[in-house]
Amino acid sequence: MRSLLTLISDESLLNRIKLMLNDSTIKYYFAPTGEEAANIASANEIAVVILDYINPVMTGPEICEMILSYNPDTQFIMLFDEKYTKDVIEAYNELHINKLICKEHMVLEDVPSLIESCLYTYNRDEEIDKMDEHLSKLNDMYLHPMDEMSSILNERLIGYDNVIKVFKKSLHFTLDSSDAVLKSIDNYVDNIINDYIQLFMTNEPDISDYYEKISESFNDPEGRKYFKFVHDESEVSDDIKCDLLFALNVITKYFDTFYQYYRGKVTVSLIEGSDSTYEINALYEVRKNLELTDIYDYAICIVNNILKLHTLNCKYGQKNSILQFKAVIGQNDEVTVQ
C-alpha cells in the first residue's frame, strides 16, 4: 500500500510540503487535527504519516500511539523545532519513529525521498513476495527449457560414450594385439572422440586459448619430447575454426600417444592468395616405441582417414625416422597440398 497521511497545523509549512507531494502512485490524506487523523487511520490503511511534534490538543507521540493502535506497521516522519530535540529523541526511541526532521535545518527537496524510504520499509515484505513470485516465473520460463536441453545433451553424451565403447571393441577384435598396443589405441581414440565432441557438439572453441596452450601440452624436454608450434597471426573464421583445431589435435596427439621420443614442429599458415584457407604442416623426427611396432600401420590409417574427413586435402610422407603431415583447411575445394 502506498498511502500518506499529513498532520501539520502550521498552514504555511503544510503548503510548502504539499508542493513536494506530487507522486501519482501515492494516495494522500490530510488531517487538520489529531482526532481527524485517527478517524482516517481507522478507516484506511495508512503506510506513512508526516506529523508535527507539537499539535493543538494532542502531542505528536500521542497521535503516533493512537495511529499505531490501528496499524502497528505505520511509518512516521516527525517534524520538530530544535528546542524540543531531547524530548523528540525520547519519543523516537520509544515509538521507533522512522525519520526525524528538524524544521530549522529542513530541506524540502529531501521530503519525497524520505517518504519513498518509509514506503519501501512499510511495503518491504510485500515487495519481497512480489520479487519471489517474479523469480519463480523466471525460473519456470528459463530453467525448464534449460533442464530439457541438459537432458538432451546428457543423452547425446551417453550416446557418444556408447560409440566409443563399440569402436574400442571393434579394434580389440580386429587387432588381437598386446595389452600395451590396445591401451595406446584406447587412449588415442578416447582423446580424439572426446575432442570431437567438445569442438563440434557441446562447446564453442577458443582458438586463442588453444594456441597458447598447445606448446605447453606437447613439449616435454624431460621426457625427450621436443615440440614447437608456429601459427599465422590472422584471425581464423568461425566456419573453419573447429576443423582446424580438430586436425591439430589429431596430429599432435598421434605423435604424443604412439612415439616414445620425438622432435616436432607444427606450422599453421594462411595459404598465399587466400583469405581463409590454412595449411597445417607437421614435421617430426621420431623414435618408435618397441612395444607398439604392430600398431603403427593401423594408427597412420586412422589419422589419415580422420584428416580426409575434416580437411580439403591432406598428404602423409615418411622417410626413415622423419614423418610429415600436410593438411589444408578452408572452403576452397580447388586448393591442393603441394
Secondary structure, 3 states (H helix, E strand, C coil): CCEEEEECCCHHHHHHHHCCCCCCCCEEEECCCHHHHHHHHHHCCCCEEEEECCCCCCCHHHHHHHHHHHCCCCEEEEEECHHHHHHHHHHHHHHCCCEEEEHHHCCHHHHHHHHHHHHHHHCHHHHHHHHHHHHHHHHHHHHHHHHHHHHHHHHHHHHHHHHHHHHHHHHHHHHCCCHHHHHHHHHHHHHHHHHHHHHHHHCCCCHHHHHHHHHHHHCEHHHCEEEEEEECCCCCCHHHHHHHHHHHHHHHHHHHHHEEEEEEEEEEEECCCCCCCEEEEEEEEEEECHHHCCCHHHHHHHHHHHHHHHCCEEEEEEECCEEEEEEEECCCCCCCCC
